[in-house]
Amino acid sequence: MSESRPASLVVSAPSGAGKTSLADHLLNNVSRVQRTISCTTREPRNHEVDGEHYFFVTAEKFDALVRDDKFLEWAEVHGHRYGTPSAEVDRIHASGDDAVMVIDVQGAESVRQALPESVTVFVLPPSRRALIERLDGRDGLGGGEGRELRLRVAADEIADYVKYDYVVVNDDFDIAAAELAAIVRAERCCRQRRQAEAERLLADFRAETSDPDCDANSRTAGD
């Protein structure tokens, strides 16, 4: 089986564009992919399990992790803090799997600086109207200030698409999910990730070529 150096995949999008649903589909349909588990200072919701959905930590613990430079990125969202531990990427890569981080554009910039080899994907909604409909349907924002704030933020976030390696338009979900999976599979075949495997194969060929018995057998076969 072919081997490749594990990738660090960043998936970003405006709120409501579908990045989480696409990432979940990727995890369920492509092997050797794991999502990083973030730390958060908020309380767990009813269905959430510590260490599975999030690492739920106190504000004091979060502060200590920030001071000790344990996060690839972190941010405050709606009064709570969230951060991606560097150890999570190390854990996933140690298992041979690709690490997927679903984070906003600010977090993506931090990861880009810490892990220049990371692969970044921006998910776009097909239109402003479509994003409004998704926000209303998901959150019941009903055209209020909350929705307008998210749309203003979305405009700023979308402008950052130029910093990303790939852009996926989430118009038809199945097509967008297939494109995200194709990005992961293509990245596994890139030269840099297959370099160690290719060098091992090249060394085998060079060893065989330098074997005198091999050269004699080749000349006999040629005669």
Secondary structure, DSSP 8 states (H G I E B T S, - for coil): -------EEEEE--TTS-HHHHHHHHHHHSSSEEE---EESS---TT--BTTTBEE--HHHHHHHHHTT-EEEEEEETTEEEEEEHHHHHHHHHTT-EEEEE--HHHHHHHHHH-TT-EEEEEE-S-HHHHHHHHHHHH--TTSHHHHHHHHHHHHHHGGGGGSSEEEE-SSHHHHHHHHHHHHHHHHTSHHHHHHHHHHHHHHHHHHHT-HHHHHHHHHHH-
